[in-house]
C-alpha cells in the first residue's frame, strides 16, 4: 500500500509540474498507477504534450510491475526487480514492439514523418494497450492493418503478476511455454 501511494503521489506531482492542471494531474496520476486509464478529456492523453506522454508511459509501466518486488528493493534486496524473468520479458516487449511499429508507421506513412514524436506516441499507445490501461494519444487503428493486428494480440498480454494491470499476465505466458515445451518433449 505504501509503494502504491508513493507512486501515486509522485505521478500526481510530476503531471502537475509538467503542465497539467491540479485536477487533471490528480485524476491522471491515480489512473496511471492503477492502470485504470480514466481521463478527464474526450481526447484522453492526446490532449497533452509528448513529455506528459512519456511520463504517463513510465507510470503505467510502474503500475504493471510486481509491487512486492518494489517492497523487496526497499528492504535492501537490490537488483531483485530486474533479475525477475517476467519483468525482463515485459520490458523487452515494451522495447521491441514500439520500435518495430514505429518503423512500420514510417514505411507506410504518406505524410511527413517525425520519428521522435511518432516513437513516443507508439510507445505510449503500446504500453497503454499491453498494461490494459486504456489511454490513447491518437487513433492507432488508423496506423494500418499490421498495427491493428499487433494491438489486438497485445491487449491479451497484460503486465506482470502482482501488479495493477489486467490481461493474462506475462507469468502465465511463461508458464504456458514451459508446459508446452515439456509436453512436446514427451
ZICOR-V480813 format. One record per run of one state. SS is the DSSP state (@ for helix, = for strand, . for the rest). FROM is the first residue (numbers start at 1). LEN is the number of residues. Records with the same first field share a line. If there is no record, write none. Layout:
# ZICOR-V480813
SS: FROM-LEN / FROM-LEN
This chain:
# ZICOR-V480813
.: 1-1 / 18-4 / 34-10 / 48-2 / 64-3 / 75-5 / 84-1 / 109-6 / 131-9 / 144-1 / 155-15 / 186-1
@: 2-16 / 22-12 / 44-4 / 50-14 / 67-8 / 80-4 / 85-24 / 115-16 / 140-4 / 145-10 / 170-16
